[in-house]
């Protein structure tokens, strides 16, 4: 049965993502500059990240003032409704800074600690992905009308296309490069797209067989993880654990477990 609350949350997430995506696409200044840095001098925030988050949180506060919010650029309120929004207003900031198209707005809604709604919109690809827990994953933009997503049939691991990302702290990046070097001979190939949310949606859409990354935050994962799972993918962290900052892994059934085991053996969760 369809939960009316989840439908309302989905509609609000779609509206917020669409409006923020349009702001980012149409409002990007030609002289866009770095407004701040986070974990290192190359982990950047632009004025547009901040503006997009203000747009999203303002809309949520107007429509659902009792909800909690957790946003990448500092928004944090507890709320009293049992619903919390987890927001990445611009996932793929470095891509956006350089004018590359792989960036997205990611908005998830949690109810009592479980993600129930996820929306990821990638404006420069003209695509929007969404999922409601138990109702499948869907997308518009690259297909005629709305299409239900399903991850790929699992290939042998040596024919799997896997994406990853790299941290902005030099020592962590060096270790991640070592792990990738050990993985490459065992896979079809590795990609580095630059947006965790888009990578997870591409697993859902059958464009990737797997994805892994160390150092993600809840806002990087929340919406895309739900979309991948609702499309039939498996997700997790280290064996037996949920995705976390220590390690996030997603893959089509048949790729997920051997990939996860290799990552564990190679110490992908280490700094």
C-alpha positions as CSV (number, residue, x, y, z in Angstrom):
1,X,0.0,0.0,0.0
2,X,1.1,3.5,-0.7
3,X,1.9,5.6,2.4
4,X,0.4,9.1,1.8
5,X,3.3,10.6,3.9
6,X,5.9,9.0,1.7
7,X,4.1,10.4,-1.4
8,X,4.1,13.9,0.1
9,X,7.8,13.6,1.0
10,X,8.6,12.4,-2.5
11,X,6.7,15.3,-4.1
12,X,8.5,17.8,-1.9
13,X,11.9,16.2,-2.6
14,X,11.2,16.4,-6.3
15,X,10.2,20.1,-6.1
16,X,13.2,21.0,-4.0
17,X,15.7,19.1,-6.2
18,X,14.2,20.5,-9.4
19,X,14.4,24.1,-8.1
20,X,17.9,23.7,-6.7
21,X,19.1,22.0,-9.9
22,X,17.7,24.9,-12.0
23,X,19.4,27.4,-9.7
24,X,22.8,25.6,-10.1
25,X,22.4,25.1,-13.8
26,X,21.2,28.5,-14.8
27,X,22.8,30.6,-12.1
28,X,26.4,29.4,-12.3
29,X,28.5,32.5,-12.7
30,X,31.2,32.6,-15.4
31,X,33.7,33.6,-12.7
32,X,32.6,31.0,-10.2
33,X,35.2,30.8,-7.4
34,X,35.9,28.8,-4.3
35,X,34.0,30.2,-1.3
36,X,35.6,27.9,1.4
37,X,37.5,24.6,1.8
38,X,36.7,21.6,4.0
39,X,39.0,18.7,4.7
40,X,41.9,20.1,2.6
41,X,42.7,23.0,0.2
42,X,41.3,20.9,-2.7
43,X,38.0,20.0,-1.0
44,X,36.0,23.0,-2.0
45,X,32.7,24.7,-1.4
46,X,31.4,27.3,-3.9
47,X,28.9,30.1,-3.3
48,X,26.4,28.0,-5.3
49,X,26.6,25.0,-2.9
50,X,25.5,27.4,-0.1
51,X,22.8,29.1,-2.2
52,X,21.3,25.7,-3.2
53,X,21.2,24.4,0.3
54,X,19.5,27.6,1.5
55,X,16.9,27.2,-1.2
56,X,16.2,23.5,-0.2
57,X,16.1,24.1,3.5
58,X,14.0,27.2,3.1
59,X,11.4,25.2,1.1
60,X,11.3,22.4,3.6
61,X,11.0,24.8,6.6
62,X,8.1,26.5,4.8
63,X,6.2,23.3,4.0
64,X,7.2,21.0,6.9
65,X,8.5,23.2,9.7
66,X,8.6,20.3,12.3
67,X,11.0,18.1,10.3
68,X,14.7,17.8,11.0
69,X,17.4,18.6,8.5
70,X,21.0,17.5,8.0
71,X,22.8,19.3,5.1
72,X,26.4,19.2,3.8
73,X,26.9,22.9,4.1
74,X,25.9,23.2,7.7
75,X,22.1,23.0,8.0
76,X,21.3,21.0,11.1
77,X,18.0,20.9,13.0
78,X,16.6,18.2,15.2
79,X,12.9,18.4,14.4
80,X,10.0,16.8,16.2
81,X,8.0,15.0,13.5
82,X,10.2,11.8,13.2
83,X,11.2,12.9,9.7
84,X,14.7,14.1,8.8
85,X,15.9,15.4,5.5
86,X,19.5,14.5,4.5
87,X,20.6,17.0,1.8
88,X,23.6,17.3,-0.5
89,X,22.8,20.5,-2.4
90,X,25.7,19.9,-4.9
91,X,27.3,16.5,-5.0
92,X,30.3,16.8,-7.4
93,X,31.4,20.3,-6.5
94,X,34.8,20.0,-8.2
95,X,33.1,18.9,-11.4
96,X,30.7,21.8,-11.1
97,X,33.6,24.2,-10.5
98,X,35.4,23.1,-13.6
99,X,32.2,23.0,-15.8
100,X,32.1,19.2,-16.0
101,X,28.5,17.8,-16.3
102,X,28.6,15.0,-13.6
103,X,27.1,16.7,-10.6
104,X,23.8,16.4,-8.8
105,X,21.4,17.5,-6.2
106,X,20.7,14.7,-3.7
107,X,17.7,14.8,-1.2
108,X,16.6,12.0,1.0
109,X,13.9,11.8,3.7
110,X,14.3,9.5,6.7
111,X,11.4,8.4,8.9
112,X,12.4,7.2,12.4
113,X,16.0,6.7,11.2
114,X,15.3,4.8,8.0
115,X,15.5,6.3,4.5
116,X,12.1,6.2,2.9
117,X,12.5,8.6,0.0
118,X,15.4,9.5,-2.2
119,X,15.6,11.9,-5.2
120,X,18.8,12.6,-7.2
121,X,18.7,15.1,-10.1
122,X,21.6,15.6,-12.5
123,X,20.6,18.7,-14.4
124,X,23.4,18.7,-17.0
125,X,22.5,15.1,-17.9
126,X,18.8,16.0,-17.9
127,X,18.0,13.1,-15.6
128,X,16.2,12.6,-12.3
129,X,16.1,9.4,-10.3
130,X,13.8,8.6,-7.4
131,X,12.8,5.9,-5.1
132,X,10.3,5.2,-2.3
133,X,11.1,2.3,0.1
134,X,9.2,-0.7,-1.2
135,X,8.0,0.9,-4.4
136,X,11.0,0.5,-6.7
137,X,13.4,3.0,-8.3
138,X,12.4,5.1,-11.3
139,X,14.0,7.7,-13.6
140,X,13.2,10.2,-16.2
141,X,15.3,12.0,-18.8
142,X,17.2,9.5,-20.9
143,X,14.2,7.4,-21.5
144,X,10.7,7.8,-23.0
145,X,8.6,8.8,-20.1
146,X,9.3,7.4,-16.6
147,X,11.2,4.1,-16.5
148,X,11.5,1.6,-13.7
149,X,15.1,0.9,-13.0
150,X,16.8,-2.5,-12.7
151,X,20.5,-3.1,-12.1
152,X,22.4,-5.2,-14.6
153,X,22.5,-9.0,-14.7
154,X,25.8,-9.8,-12.9
155,X,28.8,-10.5,-15.1
156,X,31.8,-12.4,-13.8
157,X,33.9,-10.1,-11.7
158,X,36.6,-9.8,-14.3
159,X,34.0,-8.3,-16.7
160,X,32.6,-5.9,-14.2
161,X,32.7,-2.1,-14.7
162,X,33.2,-0.5,-11.3
163,X,33.3,3.1,-10.2
164,X,35.0,4.7,-7.2
165,X,36.0,8.1,-5.8
166,X,39.0,9.5,-4.0
167,X,39.3,11.5,-0.8
168,X,40.8,15.0,-0.7
169,X,43.3,14.2,2.1
170,X,46.6,13.3,0.5
171,X,47.5,10.3,2.7
172,X,44.0,8.8,2.3
173,X,44.2,9.3,-1.5
174,X,47.5,7.5,-1.7
175,X,46.1,4.5,0.0
176,X,43.0,4.5,-2.2
177,X,45.2,4.6,-5.3
178,X,47.0,1.5,-4.0
179,X,43.7,-0.3,-3.6
180,X,42.6,0.7,-7.1
181,X,45.9,-0.4,-8.5
182,X,45.3,-3.9,-7.0
183,X,41.7,-4.0,-8.2
184,X,42.2,-2.9,-11.8
185,X,43.7,-6.2,-13.1
186,X,40.7,-8.1,-11.6
187,X,37.9,-6.1,-13.2
188,X,36.9,-5.0,-16.7
189,X,37.8,-1.4,-15.7
190,X,37.4,1.3,-13.1
191,X,35.7,4.7,-13.6
192,X,36.0,7.8,-11.5
193,X,32.9,10.0,-12.1
194,X,33.2,12.5,-9.3
195,X,29.7,12.2,-7.8
196,X,28.8,9.4,-5.4
197,X,25.1,10.1,-5.8
198,X,25.3,9.8,-9.6
199,X,27.5,6.7,-9.4
200,X,24.9,5.0,-7.1
201,X,22.1,5.9,-9.6
202,X,24.2,4.6,-12.5
203,X,24.4,1.2,-10.6
204,X,20.6,1.4,-10.4
205,X,20.3,2.2,-14.1
206,X,22.5,-0.7,-15.2
207,X,25.3,1.6,-16.4
208,X,27.8,0.3,-13.8
209,X,28.2,-3.1,-12.2
210,X,29.5,-1.8,-8.9
211,X,30.7,1.2,-6.9
212,X,32.8,1.7,-3.8
213,X,34.3,4.6,-1.9
214,X,35.9,5.4,1.5
215,X,35.1,8.6,3.4
216,X,31.6,9.4,2.3
217,X,29.1,11.3,4.6
218,X,25.4,10.6,5.1
219,X,24.4,13.2,2.6
220,X,26.5,11.6,-0.1
221,X,24.9,8.3,0.4
222,X,21.3,8.6,1.6
223,X,19.3,9.1,-1.6
224,X,21.5,7.1,-4.0
225,X,21.8,4.1,-1.6
226,X,18.0,3.8,-1.5
227,X,17.7,4.2,-5.3
228,X,20.3,1.5,-5.9
229,X,18.7,-0.9,-3.4
230,X,15.2,-0.4,-4.9
231,X,16.6,-1.2,-8.3
232,X,17.8,-4.6,-7.1
233,X,21.4,-3.7,-6.2
234,X,23.0,-4.8,-2.9
235,X,24.7,-2.2,-0.7
236,X,26.8,-2.3,2.4
237,X,30.0,-1.3,4.1
238,X,32.5,-3.8,5.5
239,X,31.1,-7.3,5.5
240,X,28.0,-7.5,7.7
241,X,27.8,-3.7,8.1
242,X,25.8,-0.9,6.5
243,X,27.4,1.7,4.2
244,X,29.3,4.3,6.2
245,X,32.2,6.7,6.0
246,X,34.5,3.8,6.7
247,X,33.4,2.1,3.4
248,X,30.4,2.1,1.1
249,X,29.9,-0.6,-1.5
250,X,27.1,-1.1,-4.1
251,X,26.8,-3.7,-6.8
252,X,24.6,-5.9,-8.8
253,X,24.0,-9.3,-7.1
254,X,26.9,-11.5,-8.0
255,X,29.3,-8.6,-8.1
256,X,28.7,-7.0,-4.7
257,X,30.0,-9.9,-2.5
258,X,33.2,-10.6,-4.3
259,X,33.9,-6.9,-4.7
260,X,33.2,-6.4,-1.0
261,X,35.6,-9.3,-0.1
262,X,38.4,-7.9,-2.2
263,X,38.0,-4.5,-0.6
264,X,38.1,-6.0,2.8
265,X,41.2,-8.0,1.9
266,X,42.9,-5.0,0.4
267,X,42.1,-2.8,3.5
268,X,40.1,-0.3,1.5
269,X,38.6,0.9,4.8
270,X,42.0,2.0,6.2
271,X,43.1,5.6,6.1
